[in-house]
Amino acid sequence: MTEYKLEELLKIKNGRDYKHLNQGNIPVYGSGGLMRYVDESLYEGKSILLPRKGTLSNIQYVNELFWTVDTIYYSIVDESKADPYYLYNYIKLLDLSHLNTGTGVPSMTFGAYYDVPIKLPSLNIQKQIAKVLSDLDAKIEINNKINQELEAMAKTLYDYWFVQFDFPDKNGKSYKSSGGKMVFNEELKREIPEGWEVKTIDKMANRVCVGFVGKCQPYFCSQTEGIPLIRTGNLSLAGLDMNNLVYVNNEFHNKNLKSQLRSGDILVARHGDSGLSSIYYKKEPANCLNVVVVKPEDNTVYSSEFLYQTLNTKHIVKQIKSTSGGSVQGVVNTKSIADVKLAVPLNKNIQRALDKSIIPIYKRIHNNKDENQKLSELRDWLLPMLMNGQVTMQE
């Protein structure tokens, strides 16, 4: 092993404001992660992104054209001494919280990063370890891309049937496009197919309620002892993130019945990215904090997948956001979810036919997520042993 200061291995560069840039396909990163896409880049290539303010533990790695904002540094690694991907994984294992220089918002300086001690094996060993880790990450990324395509497929099917009303008619033709009869609906202020009715989410689901609201830190415990607690931060555009959980004890879980989750429940963010929703697809018990829960009926034509797609429809997300209120940031209440209106067919065979198409898609999505969780757990188990030499590689 050779000892270095981080300053000897990389050069740190400041991020910059992006608001003057146009929308494009180049990712913009902040300390919280991916923010948006623009039409210019600050740098292209392998880089370790080091938070300057905010979430200091969120070290990121990129290998593409990118832009970073002023809450995060980017870096240029000296590849004659360090493999960038190995160094990224090494830094991720470090607890850098004691280097925080901020009195309010957590902050890090160039100097604090540069002074971090690093021990590296030979470059050849670094590359071998980086290959093991990158292969695992590549498989996870492939599954993520497959899921994005499957999600887009399910959304397209839903939009054809329940937004554009081009579901297959009795002759297999697209209903509206082939001249199917439409009637104006006063509630929705738009035309809907003849033989359809308007329903609200609370009439299609068993219950719409809020998960636990309040302090639950006294009930936190280890993973082996407790029940997963799903929070707003676990909801993302990619679905439910089960890799960043906290756990509560059985006492908390058993006395908070309303916030208990079962497979198929839909969770909607109450604040932050309000209106964002995910399906809880696990069979294991869980509880939830500060989210709205839509609990589907058993043996109903309105499946979890259908309700989830409804709540993720662009105009409905906009509607939910517009009804949120709060002193600091908008907060979604149960009424704004329960009162969402939708045109649905009186002929439930139409509804069932859509489910036959989208439910298998979501089963595959959930299987891919389960595989990714196992791969992430394997990676997290291997990583410290590879870094500290418990598992060795041949020169």
C-alpha positions as a printed Julia matrix, in Angstrom:
395×3 Matrix{Float64}:
   0.0     0.0     0.0
   1.14    3.54   -0.76
  -0.05    6.47    1.35
  -1.2     9.71   -0.27
  -3.13   12.85    0.5
  -6.16   13.2    -1.74
  -4.59   16.37   -3.18
  -1.91   14.16   -4.79
  -4.51   12.06   -6.59
  -7.02   14.53   -8.02
  -7.7    18.19   -8.71
 -11.0    19.65   -7.51
 -12.98   22.08   -9.69
 -15.95   24.27   -8.8
 -19.42   23.73  -10.17
 -21.29   26.64  -11.75
 -24.81   28.01  -12.14
 -26.79   26.4   -14.97
 -29.86   28.67  -15.15
 -28.65   30.46  -18.29
 -28.44   27.16  -20.2
 -31.09   25.67  -22.47
 -32.68   22.27  -22.05
 -30.67   19.49  -23.63
 -29.37   15.97  -23.0
 -26.35   16.72  -20.78
 -26.98   15.86  -17.1
 -26.7    18.47  -14.35
 -25.66   17.16  -10.92
 -26.02   18.71   -7.47
 -25.24   17.37   -4.02
 -28.6    15.58   -4.04
 -27.97   13.86   -7.39
 -29.27   14.35  -10.93
 -31.2    17.62  -11.28
 -32.02   18.2   -14.95
 -30.55   18.16  -18.48
 -28.95   21.08  -20.36
 -27.22   21.78  -23.69
 -23.66   22.52  -22.46
 -21.06   20.7   -20.36
 -18.4    21.7   -17.84
 -16.33   18.56  -18.36
 -16.28   15.24  -20.21
 -14.83   12.04  -18.83
 -14.26   10.14  -15.6
 -14.87   12.28  -12.55
 -15.64   11.92   -8.84
 -18.27   14.43   -7.71
 -17.65   15.7    -4.18
 -20.44   17.56   -2.33
 -19.65   21.13   -1.25
 -22.95   21.84    0.55
 -25.95   19.8     1.63
 -25.79   16.0     1.51
 -22.07   15.47    2.14
 -22.27   11.68    2.02
 -23.56   11.6    -1.57
 -20.26   11.01   -3.43
 -21.03   10.4    -7.13
 -19.15    9.04  -10.14
 -19.68   10.06  -13.76
 -18.03    9.16  -17.04
 -19.69   11.34  -19.66
 -20.37   14.94  -20.61
 -21.82   16.67  -17.54
 -22.43   19.91  -15.67
 -22.24   20.43  -11.88
 -23.87   23.22   -9.87
 -22.16   25.16   -7.08
 -23.29   22.75   -4.35
 -20.93   20.06   -5.66
 -17.33   19.93   -6.88
 -16.15   17.84   -9.81
 -12.63   16.43   -9.97
  -9.97   15.34  -12.44
  -8.17   12.19  -11.28
  -4.47   11.55  -11.92
  -4.85    8.16  -13.63
  -1.12    7.44  -13.39
  -1.63    6.92   -9.65
  -5.3     6.07   -9.13
  -8.05    4.29  -11.01
 -10.97    6.78  -10.89
 -13.61    4.16  -10.16
 -11.53    2.52   -7.43
 -10.85    5.9    -5.82
 -14.55    6.81   -5.97
 -15.46    3.62   -4.11
 -12.66    4.18   -1.58
 -13.87    7.71   -0.79
 -17.48    6.51   -0.49
 -16.44    4.26    2.4
 -14.93    7.13    4.37
 -16.82    8.99    7.08
 -16.11   12.62    6.21
 -18.72   14.17    8.52
 -16.07   15.39   10.98
 -14.62   17.59    8.22
 -17.85   19.61    7.93
 -17.06   23.34    8.14
 -20.64   24.65    8.01
 -22.46   26.03   11.06
 -25.9    25.57    9.48
 -25.95   23.81    6.11
 -23.22   21.1     6.01
 -20.24   22.36    3.97
 -16.87   21.11    2.7
 -13.86   23.07    1.43
 -11.13   22.2    -1.09
  -8.67   22.01    1.78
 -10.79   19.62    3.85
 -10.97   17.19    0.92
  -7.35   17.61   -0.12
  -6.11   16.72    3.36
  -7.9    13.33    3.46
  -5.37   10.46    3.77
  -5.7     7.69    1.16
  -3.97    4.27    1.03
  -3.78    2.67   -2.39
  -2.59   -0.72   -3.66
  -0.81   -0.97   -6.99
  -2.61    0.48  -10.0
  -3.03   -3.03  -11.41
  -4.85   -4.22   -8.26
  -6.97   -1.06   -8.26
  -8.09   -1.77  -11.82
  -8.95   -5.4   -11.0
 -11.06   -4.38   -8.0
 -12.7    -1.58  -10.0
 -13.6    -4.15  -12.7
 -15.37   -6.4   -10.17
 -17.35   -3.48   -8.78
 -18.12   -1.93  -12.17
 -19.4    -5.27  -13.52
 -21.91   -5.43  -10.64
 -22.89   -1.8   -11.18
 -23.22   -2.37  -14.93
 -25.72   -5.19  -14.36
 -27.69   -2.93  -12.01
 -27.66   -0.18  -14.63
 -28.85   -2.58  -17.37
 -31.8    -3.58  -15.18
 -32.55    0.1   -14.52
 -32.59    0.85  -18.26
 -34.83   -2.14  -18.95
 -37.19   -0.89  -16.24
 -37.26    2.59  -17.78
 -38.3     1.06  -21.11
 -40.91   -1.16  -19.46
 -42.29    1.79  -17.47
 -42.55    3.82  -20.69
 -44.34    0.91  -22.38
 -46.9     0.65  -19.56
 -47.44    4.42  -19.61
 -47.98    4.41  -23.38
 -50.61    1.65  -23.08
 -52.4     3.5   -20.29
 -52.34    6.79  -22.22
 -53.76    5.17  -25.36
 -56.64    3.65  -23.4
 -57.51    6.19  -20.7
 -56.2     9.54  -21.97
 -56.58    9.31  -25.76
 -59.43    6.75  -25.51
 -57.95    4.62  -28.29
 -58.55    1.29  -26.56
 -59.45   -1.61  -28.89
 -63.16   -1.63  -29.77
 -65.15   -4.83  -30.42
 -63.58   -5.02  -33.9
 -60.05   -4.55  -32.57
 -59.8    -1.0   -33.92
 -58.72    2.09  -31.95
 -61.99    3.37  -30.48
 -61.74    7.16  -30.83
 -59.55    7.24  -33.95
 -61.94    4.92  -35.8
 -64.96    7.09  -35.01
 -66.19    5.64  -31.71
 -68.97    7.75  -30.21
 -67.82   10.39  -27.7
 -70.03   12.39  -25.31
 -69.25   15.59  -23.42
 -68.84   15.13  -19.66
 -69.62   18.14  -17.44
 -67.48   16.94  -14.51
 -64.31   16.53  -16.55
 -65.15   19.3   -19.05
 -64.14   17.04  -21.92
 -65.48   14.31  -24.17
 -65.33   10.72  -22.96
 -66.41    7.49  -24.68
 -70.1     6.63  -24.63
 -70.74    4.02  -21.92
 -68.05    5.4   -19.59
 -68.54    7.04  -16.19
 -66.55    9.33  -13.9
 -65.15    7.97  -10.63
 -62.85    9.35   -7.96
 -59.8     7.53   -6.55
 -61.54    6.98   -3.2
 -64.37    5.18   -5.0
 -61.92    2.92   -6.83
 -59.69    2.17   -3.81
 -60.42    0.69   -0.39
 -58.87    3.62    1.47
 -56.85    6.79    1.05
 -54.99    7.8     4.23
 -51.83    9.43    5.57
 -49.03    7.32    6.99
 -47.55    8.08   10.4
 -46.9    11.79   10.97
 -44.61   12.81   13.83
 -41.34   11.83   15.45
 -40.43    8.16   15.36
 -36.66    8.27   16.07
 -37.13    6.67   19.54
 -38.41    3.57   17.73
 -35.5     3.27   15.28
 -33.58   -0.01   15.45
 -31.3    -2.24   13.38
 -32.38   -3.96   10.2
 -32.27   -7.39   11.84
 -34.57   -6.28   14.65
 -37.04   -4.06   12.84
 -39.57   -3.27   10.13
 -38.7    -1.09    7.1
 -40.0     2.49    7.35
 -40.76    3.99    3.93
 -40.28    7.77    3.78
 -40.7    10.42    1.08
 -36.97   10.12    0.31
 -37.51    6.48   -0.71
 -39.86    7.55   -3.52
 -38.16    8.39   -6.81
 -38.87    8.62  -10.53
 -37.3     5.17  -10.83
 -39.74    3.73   -8.27
 -39.32    2.73   -4.66
 -35.71    2.86   -3.42
 -35.27   -0.01   -0.94
 -31.52    0.54   -0.5
 -31.72    3.56    1.79
 -34.1     2.52    4.54
 -34.43    3.09    8.26
 -36.08    0.5    10.5
 -38.56    0.76   13.38
 -39.24   -1.76   16.1
 -42.3    -4.02   16.33
 -43.84   -1.87   19.06
 -44.1     1.07   16.65
 -45.33   -1.13   13.79
 -47.99   -2.93   15.8
 -49.56    0.19   17.31
 -49.62    2.2    14.07
 -52.06    0.14   12.03
 -53.08    2.87    9.59
 -49.52    3.31    8.33
 -48.84   -0.41    7.92
 -48.18   -1.36    4.3
 -48.99   -4.43    2.3
 -47.98   -5.42   -1.2
 -49.79   -3.33   -3.81
 -50.27   -0.19   -1.7
 -49.43    3.04   -3.54
 -47.37    5.69   -1.77
 -47.62    9.37   -2.74
 -45.08   11.97   -1.59
 -46.69   14.59    0.66
 -43.89   17.15    0.43
 -40.64   17.75   -1.43
 -41.41   16.26   -4.85
 -45.09   16.25   -3.91
 -47.36   14.05   -6.0
 -44.57   11.56   -6.87
 -45.88    8.01   -6.37
 -44.53    4.46   -6.12
 -45.98    0.99   -5.57
 -44.93   -0.94   -2.48
 -44.43   -4.33   -4.13
 -42.67   -6.31   -1.38
 -44.4    -9.2     0.45
 -42.68   -8.34    3.75
 -44.45   -6.03    6.24
 -43.46   -2.35    6.27
 -44.59    0.94    7.73
 -44.51    4.46    6.33
 -43.84    8.01    7.44
 -45.34   11.21    6.08
 -46.7     9.83    2.8
 -50.25    9.44    1.48
 -51.22    5.78    1.08
 -53.75    4.55   -1.49
 -54.87    1.05   -0.52
 -56.53   -0.85   -3.39
 -59.55   -3.08   -2.83
 -59.0    -6.84   -2.86
 -60.31   -8.63   -5.97
 -61.27   -5.4    -7.71
 -61.07   -4.38  -11.34
 -59.04   -1.33  -10.27
 -55.61   -2.85   -9.76
 -52.61   -1.3    -8.02
 -50.93   -0.9   -11.39
 -53.94    0.92  -12.86
 -54.27    3.29   -9.89
 -50.51    3.93   -9.95
 -50.62    4.83  -13.65
 -53.61    7.09  -13.01
 -51.77    8.99  -10.26
 -48.69    9.32  -12.49
 -50.57   10.78  -15.44
 -49.06   14.18  -16.23
 -52.22   16.27  -15.86
 -53.18   14.52  -12.61
 -49.71   15.05  -11.06
 -50.1    18.74  -12.0
 -53.56   18.79  -10.44
 -52.29   17.22   -7.19
 -49.39   19.68   -6.96
 -51.74   22.63   -7.52
 -53.86   21.64   -4.5
 -50.93   21.33   -2.09
 -50.4    23.97    0.57
 -47.97   24.64    3.4
 -45.95   27.36    5.08
 -42.55   26.35    3.73
 -43.21   23.8     1.01
 -46.41   22.41   -0.46
 -47.94   19.49    1.42
 -50.33   17.07   -0.29
 -53.34   16.0     1.77
 -55.53   12.92    1.41
 -58.42   14.88   -0.07
 -56.37   16.05   -3.05
 -55.63   12.37   -3.85
 -59.06   10.97   -2.96
 -60.85   13.54   -5.15
 -58.88   12.81   -8.34
 -61.47   12.15  -11.06
 -61.14    9.75  -13.94
 -63.29    8.4   -16.76
 -63.61    4.6   -16.55
 -65.62    2.11  -18.64
 -68.87    0.63  -17.39
 -67.85   -2.48  -19.33
 -65.25   -3.87  -16.92
 -63.87   -6.22  -19.59
 -62.11   -3.17  -21.07
 -60.5    -2.5   -17.69
 -59.45   -6.14  -17.3
 -57.97   -6.23  -20.8
 -55.66   -3.33  -19.95
 -54.58   -5.06  -16.72
 -53.68   -8.2   -18.7
 -51.16   -6.03  -20.57
 -49.7    -3.86  -17.8
 -49.63   -6.21  -14.77
 -47.03   -8.58  -16.36
 -44.92   -5.5   -17.23
 -44.86   -4.43  -13.59
 -44.09   -7.94  -12.4
 -40.96   -7.88  -14.53
 -40.08   -4.39  -13.27
 -40.41   -5.57   -9.66
 -38.33   -8.71  -10.36
 -35.57   -6.51  -11.8
 -35.71   -4.29   -8.72
 -35.4    -7.33   -6.45
 -32.37   -8.52   -8.43
 -30.82   -5.06   -8.17
 -31.33   -5.03   -4.42
 -29.52   -8.37   -4.1
 -26.7    -7.16   -6.36
 -26.39   -3.97   -4.3
 -26.23   -5.98   -1.08
 -23.52   -8.23   -2.59
 -21.59   -5.17   -3.73
 -21.87   -3.48   -0.33
 -20.7    -6.68    1.37
 -17.71   -7.07   -0.97
 -16.65   -3.42   -1.12
 -15.09   -2.95    2.35
 -13.36   -6.36    2.18
 -11.85   -5.53   -1.21
 -10.72   -2.14    0.03
  -9.13   -3.29    3.3
  -7.46   -6.37    1.83
  -9.65   -9.09    3.44
 -10.38  -10.23   -0.12
  -7.24  -10.03   -2.25
  -6.62   -9.9    -6.01
  -3.65  -11.41   -7.82
  -1.11   -8.99   -9.35
